[in-house]
Amino acid sequence: MADSENSRTLPTFTRRKMKSPTGKRDNVPRAIDRRNLLAVASCFLDARIIDPGAPPREPGPTPVREMWPTWYALHQQCTRATRLRQKLEAILLQEAGGRPSVTLSLNGEPQPIVIHSFAEINQLAFRLDRDQLFQARRELRNRRKQWKKADERLRYSAAVSSEQDLIQRTGISARVMWITPPSSLIEVTAKLHCLIVTLDPGLQHEDDPWPQLRTILKDLIRMEVRASRKL
């Protein structure tokens, strides 16, 4: 199915390297679609949202142009933390043979059931004989020890805690930016970029207004490009 966001007729922009106020080069490609939208937007904003030559701002609320770099740095840290956690989790699951659990066959049950806690074992105690109950508890205890040993060596729990902390901090930073009034077109672009990255990072949402928001983000970038060419 054709992507309506990609087929929409817009002014043609040639690929060019434009020097931003920060001195960085922001490459704006001719075509911006789902494959490169967020990457183009982040590079564009990173190069342009801070103007070192701007006069010092007056005392007051932190403007969006100063919030976005902080939020984006947290977002990048969060992304790296998630990748690390996923990598360690895969290794841990392989080494421990899965999460600590016990498989029990009970009379009257067509399929064995998987137990993950001592509380679950206790709830089924009346359906188990003495030996089954002892074996189930011992196996779960040993599986937990094995998991804990591998966890401590890999520092998986520490990675999970770090990821959760970054998710919380990134979310707070995003929500504060969303409620802060913008004072320029590029600040509107930054707020919209943050919204899409936070709520539709894979650009998979097809229901309204997500396709329209993605189109607006592209339009805002192109408007900034046109404005810069007039300078």
Secondary structure, DSSP 8 states (H G I E B T S, - for coil): ---HHHHS-------EEEE-TTS-EEEE-S---TTTHHHHHHHHHHHHS--TTS----SSS--HHHHHHHHHHHHHHHHHHHHHHHHHHHHHHHHHTSSS-EEE--TT-SS-EEE-SHHHHHHTGGGS-HHHHHHHHHHHHHHHHHHHHHHHHHTHHHHHHHHHHHHHHHHHHHHHHHTS---SHHHHHHHHHHHHHHH-TT----STTHHHHHHHHHHHHHHHHHHHHT-
